[in-house]
Amino acid sequence: MSDFNVTYKSLRKAFRENNKQPLQLGFDYADLGTFHPLGNFASMLNSLMGETVRPLPLACEWEEIPEAFKAHIYPTLEDNVVIGSNVYTVGERVRLGLELKLRLLWRKNKNRIKADHYTKHDSPDEAKNHPPSPRVWGDRTQDEWNELVDWWSHPNRVSRSLQNAANRAKNTILTHQGKKSFAQGRNEYKVEKGHYEDLIETWRKGHSSKKTGEFKTEQNKQRYLDMKAMQEMIKASIIPIKKSCMKSF
């Protein structure tokens, strides 16, 4: 059974268990303003969106995909969405939030294919001889795989990929967030406690062991201590609040 069928089956079951009423979703608008889907069914929507973007072209950037290729993603999302006292349509802020999520899911799928079926080979020609399985590649052709391999192996993209890898290697702050989004975790905390969690504490949870709460690196621990110290100085009016500082939290 394909991942899409599994997702669709789960959605149908949830719909029946909800007395065949629309499944309710929230959006992160009051906290971080990301408009990421929230709630009990958010993970199902994420899975559905992930399957929806799989057939899209890969030998390009997201922004280069013609809108006609993406048109099938949004038709079922055209109803108005009520958020607080505001009503949005999918063509407004909600659509932008969903598109950002779709782009992220599309890139994750593309990166998985690259890691599993391209970079492990010694040369582009060898990679072309080992295309992904139909479960991963769907009904795409060998020619489409060759095109994607050529796209990845273009000197400009190879150079950029090496630079990105070097930049990532410099990052000593490691996250342990898992599959749950930052926004979803904060929403679950608010549902349980009645208020949003301190942002620095949310950061700590995403950068430490879920079992012990211990930081896995000294860099993570030091960054947390630095943020807490800055927070205390702001509370004591020793230093002023700066939005640029808060973004780093």
C-alpha positions in Angstrom: 0.0 0.0 0.0 1.4 3.4 -1.0 2.0 6.2 1.6 -0.8 8.2 -0.1 -3.3 5.3 0.4 -2.2 5.0 4.1 -2.7 8.7 4.6 -6.0 8.7 2.8 -7.2 5.7 4.8 -6.3 7.4 8.1 -8.1 10.6 7.1 -11.3 8.6 6.2 -11.1 6.8 9.6 -10.7 10.1 11.4 -13.6 11.6 9.4 -15.9 8.7 10.4 -14.9 8.9 14.0 -15.7 12.6 13.9 -19.3 11.8 13.0 -18.5 12.7 9.3 -17.9 16.3 10.2 -15.0 18.4 8.9 -11.8 17.8 10.8 -10.8 20.9 12.6 -7.4 22.5 12.1 -5.8 25.5 13.8 -3.1 27.7 12.4 -0.2 29.4 14.2 -1.2 33.0 14.0 -1.3 34.4 17.5 2.0 33.0 18.7 4.8 32.9 16.1 2.7 33.9 13.1 4.0 31.0 10.9 0.5 29.9 10.0 1.7 26.3 10.3 -1.2 23.8 10.8 -1.9 22.9 14.4 -4.1 20.5 16.3 -4.8 16.8 16.4 -5.1 16.4 12.7 -2.2 18.6 11.7 0.1 15.6 11.2 -2.4 14.0 8.8 -2.5 17.2 6.8 1.3 17.4 6.7 1.4 13.7 5.5 -1.2 14.5 2.8 0.7 17.6 1.7 3.9 15.6 1.5 2.3 13.1 -0.8 0.7 15.8 -2.8 4.0 17.5 -3.7 5.8 14.3 -4.6 4.8 14.3 -8.3 6.1 17.9 -8.8 9.2 18.4 -10.9 12.5 18.0 -9.1 15.2 19.3 -11.5 14.6 22.9 -10.5 14.0 25.2 -7.6 10.6 25.4 -6.0 10.1 29.0 -7.3 10.8 27.7 -10.9 7.9 25.2 -10.9 5.1 26.6 -13.0 2.0 27.5 -11.1 0.0 25.3 -13.3 1.9 22.3 -11.9 0.9 23.4 -8.3 -2.7 24.2 -9.1 -3.9 20.7 -7.9 -2.6 21.3 -4.4 -5.1 24.0 -3.4 -8.6 23.3 -4.8 -9.9 21.6 -1.6 -8.6 24.4 0.5 -10.7 27.2 -1.0 -13.2 27.5 1.9 -12.9 30.5 4.2 -10.9 30.0 7.4 -11.9 31.8 10.5 -9.0 32.8 12.8 -10.0 34.9 15.8 -12.2 37.7 14.4 -10.6 37.5 10.9 -11.7 35.4 7.9 -9.0 34.3 5.5 -9.2 32.4 2.2 -6.6 30.0 1.0 -5.5 32.8 -1.4 -4.5 35.0 1.4 -2.3 34.5 4.5 -3.4 30.9 5.1 -2.3 29.9 1.6 1.1 31.5 2.1 1.6 29.5 5.3 0.6 26.3 3.6 2.8 27.1 0.6 5.8 27.5 2.9 5.0 24.1 4.4 4.6 22.5 1.0 7.9 24.0 -0.2 9.6 22.6 2.9 8.1 19.1 2.4 9.0 19.2 -1.3 12.6 20.0 -0.5 12.8 17.3 2.2 11.6 14.7 -0.2 14.1 15.9 -2.8 17.0 15.9 -0.3 16.1 12.4 0.8 16.3 11.2 -2.9 19.6 13.0 -3.3 21.1 11.4 -0.2 19.8 7.9 -0.9 20.2 7.7 -4.6 22.7 10.3 -5.8 25.5 11.3 -3.4 26.4 7.7 -2.4 27.6 7.0 -5.9 31.0 7.8 -7.2 30.0 9.6 -10.3 26.9 11.0 -12.0 27.0 8.2 -14.6 26.9 5.6 -11.9 24.0 7.4 -10.3 22.1 7.3 -13.6 22.5 3.5 -13.6 20.9 3.2 -10.2 17.6 5.2 -10.3 15.2 5.1 -7.3 12.7 2.4 -7.0 9.1 3.0 -8.2 8.0 3.4 -4.6 10.3 6.5 -4.3 10.3 7.6 -7.9 6.6 6.9 -8.8 5.9 6.7 -12.5 8.7 9.1 -13.5 10.9 7.9 -16.3 14.6 7.1 -16.6 15.0 10.3 -18.7 13.6 12.3 -15.8 16.1 10.7 -13.4 19.0 11.5 -15.8 17.8 15.1 -16.0 17.8 15.4 -12.2 21.2 13.8 -11.9 22.5 16.4 -14.5 20.8 19.2 -12.6 22.6 18.1 -9.3 25.9 17.6 -11.0 26.0 21.0 -12.7 29.3 22.8 -11.6 27.4 25.7 -10.1 25.2 23.5 -8.0 28.0 21.3 -6.9 29.9 24.4 -5.8 26.9 25.7 -3.9 26.3 22.3 -2.3 29.9 22.2 -1.0 29.6 25.7 0.4 26.3 24.8 2.1 27.9 21.7 3.6 30.8 23.8 4.9 28.4 26.3 6.5 26.5 23.5 8.2 29.7 22.1 9.5 30.4 25.4 11.3 27.1 25.3 13.1 27.8 23.8 16.5 24.2 24.2 17.8 22.4 20.9 17.3 18.7 20.4 17.4 16.8 17.4 18.7 13.3 18.5 17.9 12.2 15.5 16.0 9.2 15.5 13.6 6.9 17.7 15.7 7.1 21.3 14.6 8.1 24.1 16.9 4.7 25.7 16.5 2.8 22.4 17.2 4.8 21.8 20.4 4.0 25.3 21.6 0.3 24.9 20.8 0.1 21.6 22.7 1.7 23.3 25.7 -0.9 26.1 25.5 -3.8 23.6 25.3 -2.5 21.9 28.4 -1.3 24.9 30.5 -3.6 27.6 29.2 -0.8 29.9 28.1 2.2 29.8 25.8 5.5 28.5 27.1 8.5 30.8 27.5 10.2 30.8 24.1 13.6 30.1 25.6 12.3 27.0 27.4 10.7 25.8 24.1 14.2 26.2 22.6 15.8 24.2 25.4 13.4 21.3 24.8 14.3 21.2 21.2 18.0 21.3 21.9 18.3 18.7 24.7 17.5 15.1 25.5 13.8 14.4 25.7 14.5 11.7 28.3 16.9 13.4 30.7 16.6 17.1 29.8 20.4 17.2 29.5 22.1 19.1 26.8 23.9 16.8 24.3 26.6 19.4 23.5 28.3 22.1 25.5 27.5 24.6 22.7 23.8 24.0 23.2 24.1 24.4 26.9 26.1 27.7 26.6 23.7 29.1 24.1 20.8 28.4 26.5 22.6 30.0 29.4 23.4 33.1 27.3 19.8 33.5 26.4 18.6 33.1 30.0 21.1 35.6 31.1 20.0 38.1 28.5 16.4 37.5 29.5 17.1 38.2 33.1 18.9 41.4 32.2 15.9 42.5 30.1 13.5 41.8 33.0 15.7 43.8 35.3 15.8 46.7 32.8 19.6 46.4 32.6 19.4 46.2 28.8 16.5 47.2 26.5 14.4 44.8 24.5 15.6 44.4 20.9 13.6 42.6 18.3 16.8 41.4 16.7 17.9 39.8 19.9 14.5 38.1 20.4 14.7 36.5 17.0 17.8 34.6 18.0 15.8 32.9 20.8 
